[in-house]
Amino acid sequence: MRGHIRKRGQNSWEIKFEVERTDGKRQTRYKSFKGTRREAHAELSRLLVQAQTGGFVDPDKLTLAGYARARVAHWRATGIVGAKGAERYSELVEYQLTPFLGTRLLQKLRSDDVEVWHTHLLTRGRLDGTGGLSTRTVGHAHKLLKRVLRDAARSGLVLKNVAAEVKAPKIVAPEMRILSPRQVKDLPAMLAGRDIWAPAVVALFTGMRRGELLALRWPDVDLAGKTIRIHAALEQTVAHGTRFKDTKTKSGVRVIALPEIVVETLREHHRQQLEMRLALGLGKAPHDALVFPAPGTERLWNPDVFSGLWKDVETELRLGVSFHALRHTHASQLIAAGVPITEIAHRLGHASPTTTLSIYAHLFRKDDSKAAAAINAALT
């Protein structure tokens, strides 16, 4: 099969290629493409391979579900998104996009279709038929559709990104639940003797994410210098199981200072690990041993199993918070203490202080009653 490209404008090309019809005859197809000449040639090669292997789909017959699945697979294969992100995108495609818009032809999708889709998800989008989805979930689904259609517009498959013309529903975030000051003080003693004790204390007083905690190795811990170096995390996916990955953002690679309670907790935790190894006759631990392996083993602690254990303990103790709430609690302590926002962002591993503000804006709203009192005093 043959094909070639023709320049149409600045970084704009017309790709011409042949496909074989079901009756054995060949038919010429055209496609607009934006990018460099090298990228246009690469796209032509890809289309020719699809045509030869029967994988080419006429743009006029391309469904939204088919195209969305292909884009997610492409993003995953090229490293644009990681395994966990691709898994989440695939869930959104299959459970939120496909049931309602999946069979819609890509080129026939309109902005009012997107609006009706939002209403459907918000009122009866749950798979079990019990009601609608949260505004946050609908927002994530809309963001994915917008990204898929952006690629379609760039490739000339659609004239415009109709999802960009429609605003996602305003997110109504549930009230952030954190530990009370009394619970913060009592938690170490409440968890004493439990497998969750040491990682929970470290999370509460450092703000580390679950994945960062479970990926921590002893060479990353400097008890004499009272610091921890964070440079990896654990992720759990259906395709790859539990494995190491890079931190969530580049800013996630960081060194944070440890308060005394964390230093003492880690020293005691290390001592208990050594005693367990001696009791089991395992000898000296590897130099790069995990700080928090699965209880009684040297294996990675499955993140979902870890969260399940926390849920059991939290329910028993009636704490009323998720494990991630320990991170929020730590952030609230720093804000209440007047720590500069830039330092809080660094400690939490946020990409920028703007991210920190977007999550914890409500905690920065100080009581200004003293200002009002001063004005009243000045007027009397």
VEXTI-620334 format. One line per 2 residues: number of its first residue (from 1); their letters; for each residue x, y, z of C-alpha. Coordinates in nm, 3 decimals. Layout:
<votors>
NUM	a	X:Y:Z  ...;
</votors>
This chain:
<votors>
1	mr	0.000:0.000:0.000  0.115:0.350:-0.078;
3	gh	0.097:0.691:0.083  0.259:1.031:0.099;
5	ir	0.236:1.366:0.278  0.181:1.714:0.139;
7	kr	0.258:2.040:0.317  -0.052:2.255:0.376;
9	gq	0.080:2.530:0.602  0.304:2.602:0.898;
11	ns	0.344:2.261:1.066  0.031:2.145:0.883;
13	we	0.017:1.845:0.650  -0.221:1.641:0.440;
15	ik	-0.161:1.268:0.467  -0.277:1.060:0.171;
17	fe	-0.281:0.680:0.187  -0.461:0.377:0.055;
19	ve	-0.675:0.123:0.238  -0.820:-0.203:0.110;
21	rt	-1.197:-0.235:0.115  -1.385:-0.553:0.192;
23	dg	-1.445:-0.610:-0.180  -1.068:-0.621:-0.241;
25	kr	-1.048:-0.281:-0.408  -0.829:-0.002:-0.277;
27	qt	-0.959:0.334:-0.168  -0.767:0.657:-0.105;
29	ry	-0.799:0.821:0.236  -0.694:1.166:0.350;
31	ks	-0.607:1.294:0.694  -0.501:1.636:0.824;
33	fk	-0.209:1.641:1.064  -0.035:1.910:1.268;
35	gt	0.328:1.869:1.368  0.675:1.845:1.221;
37	rr	0.758:1.670:0.893  0.918:1.386:1.088;
39	ea	0.603:1.343:1.298  0.385:1.352:0.985;
41	ha	0.594:1.074:0.826  0.566:0.873:1.148;
43	el	0.188:0.915:1.144  0.177:0.804:0.779;
45	sr	0.378:0.493:0.866  0.142:0.415:1.153;
47	ll	-0.165:0.450:0.929  -0.011:0.228:0.661;
49	vq	0.064:-0.042:0.917  -0.296:-0.020:1.045;
51	aq	-0.428:-0.045:0.689  -0.213:-0.350:0.617;
53	tg	-0.310:-0.531:0.937  -0.678:-0.444:0.921;
55	gf	-0.659:-0.211:1.220  -0.754:0.104:1.031;
57	vd	-1.095:0.249:1.111  -1.256:0.500:0.881;
59	pd	-1.279:0.832:1.073  -1.645:0.850:0.973;
61	kl	-1.705:0.526:1.167  -1.478:0.589:1.466;
63	tl	-1.666:0.574:1.797  -1.577:0.776:2.103;
65	ag	-1.520:0.462:2.313  -1.288:0.309:2.053;
67	ya	-1.085:0.625:2.016  -1.068:0.687:2.393;
69	ra	-0.940:0.335:2.457  -0.677:0.378:2.187;
71	rv	-0.559:0.711:2.332  -0.525:0.569:2.684;
73	ah	-0.325:0.276:2.545  -0.102:0.519:2.354;
75	wr	-0.044:0.741:2.659  0.049:0.434:2.864;
77	at	0.281:0.286:2.600  0.467:0.613:2.546;
79	gi	0.500:0.697:2.916  0.276:1.005:2.899;
81	vg	0.088:0.857:3.194  0.203:0.593:3.439;
83	ak	0.050:0.253:3.503  -0.172:0.376:3.786;
85	ga	-0.290:0.677:3.587  -0.365:0.461:3.282;
87	er	-0.559:0.219:3.501  -0.770:0.504:3.639;
89	ys	-0.827:0.645:3.288  -0.938:0.302:3.166;
91	el	-1.188:0.281:3.452  -1.331:0.620:3.358;
93	ve	-1.359:0.514:2.993  -1.535:0.187:3.072;
95	yq	-1.760:0.295:3.360  -1.835:0.664:3.298;
97	lt	-1.776:0.729:2.927  -1.868:0.412:2.738;
99	pf	-2.212:0.333:2.889  -2.354:0.670:2.784;
101	lg	-2.139:0.815:2.504  -1.934:0.516:2.393;
103	tr	-2.125:0.432:2.074  -2.145:0.795:1.965;
105	ll	-1.944:0.863:1.651  -1.645:1.078:1.737;
107	qk	-1.718:1.328:1.459  -2.086:1.357:1.559;
109	lr	-2.029:1.449:1.925  -2.176:1.790:2.020;
111	sd	-2.137:2.016:2.321  -2.498:1.955:2.428;
113	dv	-2.422:1.580:2.433  -2.154:1.655:2.692;
115	ev	-2.397:1.858:2.903  -2.657:1.578:2.898;
117	wh	-2.379:1.331:2.987  -2.292:1.540:3.293;
119	th	-2.656:1.536:3.406  -2.676:1.160:3.358;
121	ll	-2.363:1.096:3.565  -2.472:1.331:3.843;
123	tr	-2.823:1.184:3.874  -2.792:0.814:3.784;
125	gr	-2.430:0.746:3.699  -2.363:0.481:3.964;
127	ld	-2.320:0.133:3.821  -2.546:-0.022:4.085;
129	gt	-2.827:0.215:3.990  -2.851:0.373:4.335;
131	gg	-2.798:0.732:4.226  -2.546:0.978:4.092;
133	ls	-2.172:1.016:4.111  -1.984:1.281:4.305;
135	tr	-1.897:1.608:4.134  -1.531:1.516:4.173;
137	tv	-1.571:1.190:3.980  -1.770:1.364:3.707;
139	gh	-1.498:1.629:3.691  -1.233:1.360:3.640;
141	ah	-1.439:1.200:3.363  -1.486:1.537:3.193;
143	kl	-1.115:1.609:3.214  -1.041:1.277:3.044;
145	lk	-1.293:1.344:2.764  -1.144:1.689:2.711;
147	rv	-0.796:1.540:2.682  -0.912:1.269:2.438;
149	lr	-1.087:1.523:2.216  -0.786:1.754:2.227;
151	da	-0.582:1.476:2.068  -0.859:1.413:1.815;
153	ar	-0.864:1.781:1.716  -0.486:1.791:1.687;
155	sg	-0.496:1.490:1.455  -0.770:1.642:1.243;
157	lv	-1.031:1.380:1.336  -1.268:1.646:1.471;
159	lk	-1.300:2.015:1.390  -1.304:2.128:1.753;
161	nv	-1.290:2.002:2.108  -1.654:2.023:2.216;
163	aa	-1.566:1.924:2.574  -1.362:2.246:2.601;
165	ev	-1.681:2.443:2.535  -1.858:2.293:2.837;
167	ka	-1.759:2.354:3.198  -1.730:2.057:3.427;
169	pk	-1.966:2.059:3.728  -1.837:2.263:4.018;
171	iv	-1.673:2.029:4.265  -1.852:2.010:4.597;
173	ap	-1.578:1.875:4.820  -1.676:1.694:5.138;
175	em	-1.558:1.850:5.460  -1.199:1.755:5.532;
177	ri	-1.186:1.531:5.838  -0.873:1.537:6.052;
179	ls	-0.775:1.421:6.398  -0.858:1.645:6.691;
181	pr	-0.571:1.783:6.904  -0.660:1.527:7.171;
183	qv	-0.652:1.241:6.919  -0.315:1.360:6.789;
185	kd	-0.174:1.345:7.139  -0.326:1.006:7.223;
187	lp	-0.273:0.825:6.890  0.080:0.684:6.952;
189	am	-0.032:0.523:7.277  -0.360:0.402:7.124;
191	la	-0.172:0.223:6.846  0.107:0.080:7.061;
193	gr	0.166:-0.291:6.997  -0.014:-0.290:6.661;
195	di	0.150:-0.344:6.321  0.016:-0.008:6.206;
197	wa	0.176:0.182:6.498  0.510:0.296:6.351;
199	pa	0.396:0.389:5.997  0.094:0.576:6.137;
201	vv	0.307:0.780:6.379  0.556:0.863:6.104;
203	al	0.273:0.965:5.869  0.108:1.183:6.132;
205	ft	0.422:1.376:6.219  0.586:1.399:5.875;
207	gm	0.291:1.423:5.634  0.433:1.145:5.413;
209	rr	0.199:0.975:5.167  0.109:0.608:5.209;
211	ge	0.308:0.503:4.901  0.613:0.699:5.017;
213	ll	0.605:0.534:5.359  0.580:0.182:5.221;
215	al	0.870:0.242:4.978  1.102:0.376:5.248;
217	rw	1.429:0.188:5.305  1.660:0.218:5.604;
219	pd	1.942:0.390:5.407  1.692:0.672:5.348;
221	vd	1.661:0.727:5.723  1.924:0.928:5.912;
223	la	1.834:0.898:6.277  2.150:1.076:6.392;
225	gk	2.085:1.368:6.158  1.708:1.342:6.221;
227	ti	1.608:1.343:5.853  1.435:1.122:5.597;
229	ri	1.508:1.129:5.225  1.198:1.060:5.015;
231	ha	1.262:0.960:4.653  1.026:0.670:4.569;
233	al	0.679:0.536:4.630  0.481:0.214:4.596;
235	eq	0.194:0.178:4.353  -0.053:-0.104:4.311;
237	tv	-0.212:-0.182:3.974  -0.398:-0.476:3.827;
239	ah	-0.144:-0.511:3.547  0.175:-0.501:3.755;
241	gt	0.076:-0.572:4.114  0.274:-0.383:4.380;
243	rf	0.596:-0.220:4.267  0.820:0.082:4.316;
245	kd	0.770:0.399:4.114  0.893:0.757:4.114;
247	tk	0.734:1.007:4.350  0.410:1.173:4.244;
249	tk	0.591:1.490:4.130  0.953:1.599:4.092;
251	sg	0.901:1.802:4.408  0.820:1.474:4.580;
253	vr	1.192:1.401:4.597  1.287:1.579:4.915;
255	vi	1.462:1.561:5.253  1.252:1.643:5.558;
257	al	1.344:1.700:5.920  1.211:1.466:6.186;
259	pe	1.064:1.565:6.522  1.181:1.372:6.825;
261	iv	0.869:1.155:6.842  0.940:1.020:6.493;
263	ve	1.307:0.960:6.570  1.220:0.766:6.884;
265	tl	0.944:0.572:6.706  1.179:0.465:6.427;
267	re	1.451:0.364:6.673  1.206:0.146:6.863;
269	hh	1.064:0.007:6.540  1.415:-0.082:6.419;
271	rq	1.494:-0.251:6.749  1.177:-0.459:6.725;
273	ql	1.265:-0.563:6.369  1.610:-0.681:6.482;
275	em	1.459:-0.880:6.770  1.211:-1.045:6.533;
277	rl	1.491:-1.145:6.294  1.691:-1.296:6.578;
279	al	1.386:-1.488:6.702  1.327:-1.627:6.353;
281	gl	1.694:-1.703:6.296  1.715:-1.475:5.992;
283	gk	2.046:-1.314:6.080  2.149:-0.963:5.981;
285	ap	1.905:-0.759:5.775  2.000:-0.649:5.422;
287	hd	2.153:-0.304:5.401  1.863:-0.173:5.194;
289	al	1.589:-0.340:5.398  1.242:-0.188:5.390;
291	vf	1.148:0.024:5.689  0.786:-0.092:5.672;
293	pa	0.762:-0.435:5.505  0.451:-0.650:5.533;
295	pg	0.423:-0.766:5.898  0.643:-1.066:5.974;
297	te	0.809:-1.059:5.629  1.065:-0.870:5.422;
299	rl	0.822:-0.828:5.132  0.653:-0.513:5.008;
301	wn	0.344:-0.423:5.206  0.050:-0.425:4.963;
303	pd	-0.099:-0.070:4.980  -0.460:-0.192:4.973;
305	vf	-0.392:-0.445:5.248  -0.224:-0.170:5.450;
307	sg	-0.527:0.058:5.409  -0.756:-0.229:5.504;
309	lw	-0.564:-0.278:5.829  -0.591:0.094:5.905;
311	kd	-0.965:0.082:5.839  -1.008:-0.204:6.085;
313	ve	-0.805:-0.022:6.353  -0.972:0.313:6.286;
315	te	-1.316:0.155:6.318  -1.223:-0.024:6.639;
317	lr	-1.083:0.294:6.796  -1.357:0.516:6.650;
319	lg	-1.109:0.764:6.507  -1.338:0.858:6.219;
321	vs	-1.061:0.936:5.966  -0.888:0.772:5.671;
323	fh	-0.515:0.704:5.673  -0.465:0.992:5.428;
325	al	-0.625:1.218:5.689  -0.305:1.183:5.895;
327	rh	-0.131:1.380:5.618  -0.406:1.643:5.630;
329	th	-0.377:1.656:6.007  -0.004:1.720:5.981;
331	as	-0.061:1.999:5.730  -0.319:2.161:5.958;
333	ql	-0.071:2.154:6.248  0.190:2.334:6.037;
335	ia	-0.062:2.594:5.920  -0.184:2.656:6.275;
337	ag	0.178:2.701:6.386  0.231:2.971:6.123;
339	vp	0.488:2.779:5.918  0.544:2.957:5.581;
341	it	0.345:2.810:5.294  0.661:2.742:5.092;
343	ei	0.800:2.525:5.372  0.472:2.337:5.407;
345	ah	0.464:2.271:5.031  0.820:2.136:5.040;
347	rl	0.752:1.911:5.337  0.438:1.767:5.175;
349	gh	0.610:1.724:4.838  0.366:1.947:4.649;
351	as	0.460:2.072:4.304  0.412:2.432:4.420;
353	pt	0.268:2.632:4.711  -0.035:2.691:4.488;
355	tt	-0.121:2.323:4.520  -0.098:2.347:4.898;
357	ls	-0.324:2.651:4.902  -0.581:2.486:4.676;
359	iy	-0.611:2.192:4.917  -0.590:2.373:5.249;
361	ah	-0.726:2.720:5.166  -0.999:2.689:5.431;
363	lf	-0.737:2.636:5.702  -0.565:2.964:5.619;
365	rk	-0.877:3.167:5.697  -0.776:3.329:6.023;
367	dd	-1.016:3.477:6.272  -0.997:3.854:6.227;
369	sk	-1.213:3.944:6.529  -0.917:4.132:6.681;
371	aa	-0.915:4.366:6.382  -1.283:4.439:6.425;
373	aa	-1.233:4.502:6.797  -0.951:4.749:6.722;
375	in	-1.177:4.944:6.484  -1.455:4.951:6.741;
377	aa	-1.211:5.078:7.003  -1.091:5.353:6.771;
379	lt	-1.447:5.475:6.715  -1.547:5.492:7.083;
</votors>
